[in-house]
Amino acid sequence: MAWLWRAFTATPEQAGRWGKHPPNVPLAGPRGWLDNRRAYRWEILLHRPLTLAAHRAAAAAWPPLFSRLFTVALSTLLLACGGGTDEARTQSASTAPLHAQPLAADVAPAATALVWVGPASGAPAGAKVYSHLQGVPWGSLAAGTLVQVAPGTYAGPVTITSVGTASAPIEIQAANPSAAPLVTSAFDFQGAAHVRLKGFVVDGSPWGAVVLRRGSHHVTVQGNTLRRSYMGVDVSDGAGEALNIDANLIEDNRTHGISVGQLTSPTAIASRIGGNTIRRNGHHGIELRSSRWVIEHNIVSEHGSGIGGATGIHLYSASPSEDSGDDNIIRYNFSYANRDRILHWDGNGIQADLWCDRNIIAYNVVWANDGAGIALLDSASNEVYGNTVYDNGQDLGRAASNTGEITLSKAPSTVANRTSNNKVYNNVLSVRRSNVAALSVDTAAATGSNTLGPNLYAPHPYAHPVLRKGTQLAKTLTEVNTLSGVKGNVLEPVLWKNPANPLGHGLALSQAPSKVGKRPSAPDMLGVAPTAGLSYFGAYYTPR
């Protein structure tokens, strides 16, 4: 829970780079100044939660940082939480676009140079040969170079400082896609641009399996397996724009699957996390402490095994002044079976935490999480629509009143409620736990100007209320329309195509509801355009 956190500021000289990064290399060119002259904001052990052994190793490496830390015992408590102060933040009047344009792809012409890494006996004709990845002169590769890596095991960290161009990107790829090279430490991108990394297994890195930082931009990380490392992908330390993390398997890492830290470089072009399978990581699946990202088509599941306070997809800002976690698009994702059996606070499918505003959360399928399916906590002006949210609130160790399929709430630490001007509509909400309301708005958030409908509610299996707003409860359709202040809600049985197979789109409706909902402008989870003759409730449009 972010309200337990306070952030600290420090210059790099005072605090060092407190994240878990491989050693830096000198940077030439216009991006190098970021690493030395920016003041960084950091939270004690939040964005990089550490084990006791990692504490000791990091303390030896960065004594100035650890002179400012609390004790290990206190930091263990803090690991679980989000971040923030008691200040209220003035809302911006701008709104996020409904849907972002896709990232412009680099063109991939014929390679201008060929590099082979591995035994010389397997090298193609004309290739420059290196026996190991660390021996490649990454900083001097020409734009358009193709680096092919033979099967085998390679040491790291591998520091990539290569700079290609949009028309001639540098490609680093497995020579044999069916025999991925194994790297035992990080791929560390520092000041890199227009580079693609494809087809590797990184296993057991003491840092992130892939680290993107120090102004790196237009970098694609695609089709890799990133496992059993400190973190899957670590985007931080002044990373740049147009980053694309695509179609990777990211599993069993100690902390986050993907972590996007507060970025200090300009982000005129949105970055993307798409098409990844992210599972069984110790804390959050995706931790997004940044703005203007598109998070789409990911399968995010089973997080929170090692650290309490976990969420599948977590939007986060450390303070009102930091103002991160804004204007992101979270769409077309599956998020399920995320847990918080340690602290019993979170375990949500998707959460917009304190001061995370103007985000779009749309066309996601979210089920069987410990906490809420989708949670808004002291966040404002978000749109939550077209989601299918089913059978969440699985943690019986927390009160039923503290969860729901979708929840809107205020953090205890903030002075004034910020959960206001959110729009929650066109969602399918199906609760299965006794005394849990499908849509729950706590007493403080109930004072905000939030739009609560129209939504499709399945009848409560225990005949309990489906809508809670402050101390008021609604069980019938008339009560729901009255309490929400919105007409057009639906309260009737829902028929799923195959609820035993959500990943096979089994939580699409097999029968259209009696009403259509608000007509949207975007396609649904399967790419179906919103046309006449459809009902628009949930992640899948239903023919009428």
C-alpha positions in Angstrom: 0.0 0.0 0.0 1.6 3.2 -1.2 0.4 5.3 1.8 3.0 3.7 4.1 5.8 5.1 2.1 7.8 8.3 2.1 10.3 9.0 -0.6 13.8 10.4 0.0 15.9 12.6 -2.4 19.6 12.4 -2.9 22.2 13.5 -5.4 24.1 10.7 -7.1 27.1 11.6 -5.1 25.2 11.3 -1.8 23.2 8.2 -2.5 24.8 6.4 -5.5 22.6 4.7 -8.0 20.6 2.7 -5.4 19.1 0.3 -7.9 20.6 -3.1 -8.6 22.6 -2.3 -11.7 25.8 -3.8 -13.3 28.9 -1.5 -13.3 28.6 1.6 -15.4 30.7 2.4 -18.4 31.7 6.0 -19.5 29.2 7.5 -21.9 30.1 9.9 -24.7 27.6 12.0 -26.5 24.5 14.0 -25.5 23.0 11.4 -23.1 26.0 10.9 -20.8 25.3 13.9 -18.6 22.1 12.3 -17.3 24.0 9.9 -15.2 26.1 12.5 -13.4 24.1 15.6 -13.0 20.6 14.5 -12.3 19.2 14.2 -8.7 17.4 11.0 -8.4 14.4 10.2 -6.2 14.5 6.9 -4.5 12.4 5.0 -1.9 14.0 2.8 0.7 14.0 -0.7 -0.8 10.7 -0.2 -2.7 11.6 -0.2 -6.3 14.5 -2.6 -5.7 13.5 -4.8 -2.7 16.5 -6.6 -1.3 17.1 -9.8 0.6 19.4 -9.7 3.6 22.3 -11.1 1.5 21.6 -8.4 -1.1 21.6 -5.8 1.6 25.1 -6.8 2.6 26.4 -6.9 -0.9 24.9 -3.6 -1.8 26.2 -2.0 1.4 29.7 -3.0 0.5 29.3 -1.6 -3.0 27.6 1.7 -2.1 28.4 2.8 1.4 27.0 6.3 1.0 23.6 4.9 0.2 23.4 2.5 3.1 24.4 5.2 5.6 20.9 6.6 5.0 18.9 3.4 5.2 16.8 2.2 8.0 17.5 -1.2 9.6 16.9 -4.3 7.7 14.0 -5.2 9.9 12.1 -2.0 9.1 12.9 -2.3 5.4 11.4 -5.7 5.3 8.1 -4.2 6.4 8.4 -1.4 3.8 9.0 -3.8 0.9 5.3 -4.5 0.5 4.1 -1.0 -0.1 3.5 1.6 -2.8 4.8 5.1 -2.0 3.7 8.5 -1.1 3.2 11.5 1.2 0.2 13.1 2.8 0.1 16.0 0.3 -2.8 16.4 -2.1 -2.1 17.0 -5.8 -3.8 19.4 -8.1 -5.4 17.4 -10.9 -4.5 18.2 -14.5 -7.3 19.0 -16.8 -5.8 17.0 -19.7 -7.1 13.5 -20.5 -5.3 10.5 -21.8 -6.0 9.5 -25.4 -8.3 6.5 -25.7 -5.8 4.6 -27.7 -2.2 5.2 -28.6 -0.6 4.9 -31.9 1.7 1.9 -32.3 5.4 2.4 -32.0 7.1 3.1 -35.3 9.2 0.0 -36.2 12.8 0.3 -37.2 13.4 -0.8 -40.8 15.6 -3.9 -41.1 17.5 -3.8 -44.3 20.3 -6.2 -45.2 23.1 -6.1 -42.5 26.0 -3.8 -43.3 28.3 -5.9 -41.2 28.2 -9.4 -39.6 29.5 -10.3 -36.2 29.6 -13.9 -34.9 29.9 -14.8 -31.3 30.9 -18.4 -30.5 33.2 -21.1 -31.9 35.0 -19.9 -35.0 34.2 -23.2 -36.7 30.5 -22.2 -37.0 31.0 -18.6 -38.2 29.5 -17.5 -41.5 31.8 -16.4 -44.2 33.0 -12.8 -43.8 31.9 -12.5 -40.2 34.0 -10.9 -37.5 34.4 -13.6 -34.8 34.5 -13.2 -31.0 34.5 -16.1 -28.6 32.4 -14.4 -25.9 29.8 -11.6 -25.6 31.9 -9.5 -23.4 34.6 -9.3 -26.0 32.4 -7.7 -28.7 33.3 -3.9 -29.1 29.7 -2.9 -28.7 30.3 0.8 -28.7 32.0 0.8 -32.1 29.6 -1.4 -34.1 28.4 0.2 -37.2 24.7 0.9 -37.7 23.0 -2.0 -39.4 25.4 -4.6 -37.9 23.9 -8.1 -37.3 25.3 -9.9 -34.3 24.6 -13.6 -34.3 25.3 -15.7 -31.2 25.9 -19.4 -31.3 24.3 -21.8 -28.9 26.2 -22.1 -25.6 26.6 -20.5 -22.2 28.0 -17.0 -21.9 29.1 -14.9 -19.0 28.0 -11.3 -18.3 27.2 -8.6 -17.6 27.1 -7.7 -21.3 27.1 -3.9 -21.5 25.5 -2.8 -24.8 26.4 0.8 -25.8 25.7 0.3 -29.5 24.0 3.1 -31.5 22.2 2.2 -34.7 19.7 4.3 -36.7 16.0 3.9 -37.5 16.8 2.8 -41.0 19.8 0.6 -39.9 19.2 -0.8 -36.4 21.7 -3.1 -34.8 20.4 -6.7 -34.3 21.6 -9.0 -31.6 20.0 -12.4 -32.0 20.4 -16.1 -31.5 22.0 -17.8 -34.5 19.7 -20.8 -34.0 16.2 -19.8 -32.7 15.7 -23.4 -31.5 18.9 -23.4 -29.4 18.8 -20.1 -27.5 22.1 -19.0 -26.0 22.2 -18.9 -22.2 23.5 -15.8 -20.5 24.2 -16.0 -16.8 24.1 -12.3 -16.0 22.5 -9.1 -17.3 22.3 -7.5 -20.8 22.9 -3.9 -19.6 21.9 -1.3 -22.2 23.7 2.0 -21.4 23.2 4.9 -23.9 22.1 2.4 -26.6 19.8 3.4 -29.4 18.0 1.5 -32.2 19.1 -1.9 -31.0 17.1 -5.2 -31.0 17.8 -8.1 -28.6 16.1 -11.4 -29.6 16.1 -15.0 -28.8 18.2 -15.4 -25.6 17.7 -17.0 -22.2 19.0 -15.0 -19.2 19.0 -17.1 -16.1 20.4 -16.2 -12.6 21.4 -12.6 -13.1 22.2 -10.8 -9.8 20.7 -7.7 -11.4 17.9 -7.4 -13.9 18.1 -10.0 -16.6 17.8 -7.0 -19.0 18.6 -3.5 -17.8 17.6 -0.4 -19.9 19.1 2.8 -18.6 21.3 5.9 -19.1 19.4 7.4 -22.0 18.8 4.1 -23.9 16.0 4.6 -26.4 14.4 2.9 -29.4 15.5 -0.5 -27.9 13.4 -3.6 -28.5 13.7 -6.7 -26.2 11.8 -9.4 -28.0 11.3 -13.2 -27.7 13.6 -13.8 -24.8 13.3 -15.9 -21.7 14.2 -14.0 -18.5 14.1 -16.0 -15.4 15.4 -16.6 -11.9 17.2 -13.2 -11.7 16.9 -10.3 -9.3 14.3 -8.8 -11.7 13.2 -9.6 -15.3 13.5 -6.2 -17.0 14.7 -3.1 -15.2 14.0 0.2 -16.9 15.4 3.0 -14.8 18.4 5.3 -14.3 17.5 7.8 -17.0 16.1 5.4 -19.6 14.7 7.1 -22.7 11.7 6.8 -25.0 10.4 4.3 -27.6 11.3 1.2 -25.6 9.5 -2.0 -26.7 9.4 -5.1 -24.4 7.7 -7.6 -26.6 6.8 -11.3 -26.5 9.1 -12.4 -23.8 8.7 -15.1 -21.1 9.5 -13.5 -17.8 9.2 -15.8 -14.8 10.4 -16.8 -11.3 12.4 -13.6 -10.6 13.0 -12.5 -7.1 11.3 -9.1 -7.3 9.3 -7.6 -10.2 8.8 -9.2 -13.6 9.2 -5.8 -15.3 10.0 -2.6 -13.4 9.8 0.8 -15.0 11.3 3.4 -12.7 10.9 7.1 -12.7 12.4 8.2 -16.1 14.5 11.3 -16.4 14.9 11.4 -20.2 12.2 13.0 -22.4 9.4 10.6 -23.4 7.9 12.3 -26.5 7.3 8.8 -28.0 5.4 6.3 -25.9 7.0 3.0 -24.9 5.3 -0.4 -24.9 5.1 -3.6 -22.9 3.2 -6.0 -25.0 2.6 -9.7 -25.7 4.7 -11.0 -22.7 3.9 -13.9 -20.4 4.9 -12.6 -16.9 4.4 -15.1 -14.1 5.5 -16.2 -10.7 7.7 -13.3 -9.9 8.2 -12.4 -6.2 6.5 -8.9 -6.2 4.7 -7.1 -8.9 4.3 -8.5 -12.4 4.6 -5.1 -14.0 5.6 -2.1 -11.8 5.0 1.1 -13.8 6.5 4.2 -12.2 6.4 6.2 -15.4 4.0 7.9 -17.8 2.8 7.5 -21.4 3.4 3.7 -21.7 1.1 1.2 -23.4 0.7 -2.1 -21.6 -1.2 -4.5 -23.8 -1.7 -8.2 -24.7 0.2 -9.5 -21.7 -0.6 -12.5 -19.6 0.2 -11.6 -16.0 -0.2 -14.1 -13.2 0.8 -15.6 -9.9 2.8 -12.8 -8.4 3.5 -12.0 -4.8 5.0 -15.3 -3.6 8.0 -13.6 -2.0 7.0 -10.1 -1.1 3.7 -8.8 0.4 1.7 -6.0 -1.2 2.0 -7.4 -4.8 -0.2 -6.6 -7.7 -0.3 -8.0 -11.3 0.0 -4.6 -13.0 0.8 -1.8 -10.7 0.9 1.9 -11.5 2.8 3.9 -9.0 4.0 7.4 -8.1 6.2 8.1 -5.0 4.7 11.5 -4.3 2.5 14.2 -5.7 5.5 16.2 -6.9 6.9 13.2 -8.7 3.7 12.9 -10.7 4.5 9.5 -12.2 2.0 6.8 -13.3 -0.1 9.1 -15.5 -1.5 8.9 -19.0 -0.8 5.2 -19.5 -2.9 2.8 -21.4 -3.5 -0.6 -19.9 -5.5 -2.7 -22.4 -6.1 -6.2 -23.7 -4.3 -8.0 -20.8 -5.1 -11.1 -18.8 -4.3 -10.7 -15.1 -5.1 -13.5 -12.7 -4.1 -15.4 -9.6 -2.0 -12.6 -8.1 -1.5 -13.1 -4.4 -0.9 -11.3 -1.2 -1.0 -13.9 1.5 1.8 -12.2 3.4 0.3 -8.8 4.3 -3.3 -9.3 3.1 -3.4 -5.8 1.6 -3.2 -6.1 -2.1 -3.0 -9.0 -4.5 -4.9 -7.0 -7.1 -5.1 -7.8 -10.8 -4.6 -4.1 -11.8 -4.1 -1.1 -9.5 -3.7 2.6 -10.1 -2.0 3.7 -6.9 -1.8 7.1 -5.2 -1.4 10.1 -7.6 -1.7 8.0 -10.7 -4.1 9.9 -12.9 -5.7 10.0 -16.4 -5.0 6.4 -17.2 -7.1 4.2 -19.5 -7.8 0.6 -18.1 -9.8 -1.1 -20.8 -10.7 -4.5 -22.3 -8.8 -6.5 -19.7 -9.9 -9.9 -18.4 -9.2 -10.1 -14.7 -10.1 -13.0 -12.4 -9.2 -15.1 -9.3 -6.9 -12.5 -7.7 -6.5 -12.2 -3.9 -7.6 -8.6 -3.8 -9.7 -6.5 -6.2 -9.8 -7.2 -9.9 -9.1 -3.5 -10.6 -8.3 -1.1 -7.8 -8.2 2.7 -7.8 -6.5 4.1 -4.7 -6.4 7.9 -4.4 -6.1 8.3 -8.1 -8.1 10.6 -10.3 -9.5 11.1 -13.8 -9.0 7.5 -14.8 -11.3 5.6 -17.2 -12.0 2.0 -16.4 -14.2 0.5 -19.1 -14.9 -2.6 -21.1 -13.3 -5.0 -18.6 -14.5 -8.4 -17.6 -13.8 -8.8 -13.9 -14.7 -12.2 -12.3 -14.3 -14.0 -9.0 -11.7 -11.8 -7.3 -11.4 -11.2 -3.6 -9.9 -14.7 -3.1 -8.0 -13.9 0.1 -10.2 -15.0 2.9 -7.7 -13.4 5.4 -9.1 -9.9 4.7 -12.5 -8.5 5.4 -15.0 -8.9 2.6 -15.7 -5.1 2.8 -12.1 -4.4 1.8 -12.3 -6.0 -1.6 -14.5 -6.3 -4.7 -14.3 -6.8 -8.4 -13.6 -3.1 -8.9 -12.8 -0.9 -5.9 -12.4 2.9 -5.5 -10.9 4.0 -2.2 -8.9 6.6 -0.3 -5.6 6.0 1.3 -5.5 6.6 5.1 -2.4 8.7 4.8 -3.8 11.4 2.5 -5.5 14.5 4.0 -8.2 14.9 1.3 -9.8 12.3 -0.9 -8.3 12.3 -4.4 -10.4 9.4 -5.8 -12.5 11.6 -8.0 -13.5 12.2 -11.6 -13.0 8.5 -12.5 -15.3 6.9 -15.0 -16.2 3.2 -14.5 -18.5 1.9 -17.2 -19.3 -0.9 -19.6 -17.6 -3.5 -17.3 -18.9 -7.0 -16.6 -18.8 -7.6 -12.8 -19.4 -11.1 -11.5 -18.6 -11.7 -7.8 -18.7 -15.1 -6.1 -17.7 -14.4 -2.5 -20.1 -13.9 0.3 -20.6 -10.2 1.4 -18.3 -8.9 -1.3 -19.8 -6.2 -3.5 -19.0 -6.3 -7.2 -18.3 -2.6 -7.3 -17.1 -1.1 -4.0 -16.5 2.6 -3.3 -15.4 3.4 0.3 -16.9 6.2 2.4 -14.2 8.8 1.5 -14.1 8.0 -2.2 -17.9 8.1 -2.3 -17.7 11.9 -1.9 -15.7 12.1 -5.2 -17.4 12.9 -8.5 -17.0 9.4 -9.9 -19.1 8.1 -12.7 -20.3 4.5 -11.8 -22.0 3.1 -14.8 -23.6 1.8 -16.8 -22.1 -1.6 -15.9 -23.4 -5.2 -16.2 -23.7 -6.9 -12.8 -24.2 -10.6 -12.4 -26.6 -11.3 -9.5 -24.9 -12.0 -6.2 -24.8 -15.8 -5.6 -25.6 -15.1 -1.9 -28.3 -12.5 -2.7 -26.0 -9.9 -1.2 -25.6 -6.3 -2.5 -23.7 -5.9 -5.8 -22.9 -2.2 -5.3 -21.5 -0.5 -2.2 -21.1 3.3 -2.1 -20.0 4.5 1.3 -22.4 3.1 3.8 -25.2 2.6 1.2 -25.8 -0.7 -0.5 -27.7 -1.7 -3.7 -29.1 -5.2 -4.3 -31.7 -4.7 -7.0 -31.4 -3.0 -10.4 -33.5 0.0 -9.2 -31.3 0.4 -6.2 -28.2 0.2 -8.4 -29.4 2.8 -10.8 -30.4 5.1 -7.9 -27.2 4.7 -5.9 -24.9 5.0 -8.9 -26.9 7.9 -10.3 -26.6 6.3 -13.8 -29.3 4.7 -15.8 -28.7 1.8 -18.2 -27.0 -0.6 -15.7 -27.9 -4.3 -16.1 -28.4 -6.8 -13.3 -29.1 -10.2 -14.7 -27.5 -13.6 -15.1 -24.5 -13.8 -17.3 -23.6 -16.9 -19.4 -19.9 -17.4 -20.2 -18.7 -19.3 -23.2 -16.3 -21.4 -21.2 -15.5 -20.1 -17.7 -13.0 -23.0 -17.2 -10.8 -21.5 -20.0 -10.4 -17.8 -19.5 -7.1 -17.7 -21.5 -9.0 -19.2 -24.4 -11.4 -16.2 -24.2 -13.9 -18.4 -22.3 -15.1 -15.3 -20.3 -16.7 -13.9 -23.4 -20.5 -13.8 -23.1 -22.4 -16.5 -24.9 -25.6 -14.5 -24.7 -26.0 -10.8 -25.2 -27.3 -8.8 -22.2 -30.6 -6.9 -22.4 -28.9 -3.5 -22.8 -26.0 -2.4 -24.9 -24.0 0.0 -22.7 -22.2 3.1 -23.9 -21.0 2.8 -27.5 -17.1 3.0 -27.5 -14.7 3.9 -30.3 -12.1 1.1 -29.9 -12.1 -2.6 -30.8 -12.6 -5.2 -28.2 -10.2 -7.9 -26.9 -10.5 -9.8 -30.1 -10.2 -6.8 -32.4 -13.9 -6.6 -33.1 -14.9 -3.1 -34.0 -17.9 -1.4 -32.2 -20.7 -1.5 -34.8 -24.4 -1.6 -34.6 -26.0 -4.8 -33.4 -23.5 -5.4 -30.6 -23.6 -5.1 -26.8 -20.5 -3.4 -25.4 -20.3 -4.7 -21.9 -17.0 -6.4 -21.0 -13.8 -7.1 -22.8 -15.7 -8.9 -25.6 -18.5 -7.3 -27.6 -21.5 -9.6 -27.9 -23.8 -9.9 -31.0 -27.4 -9.1 -30.1 
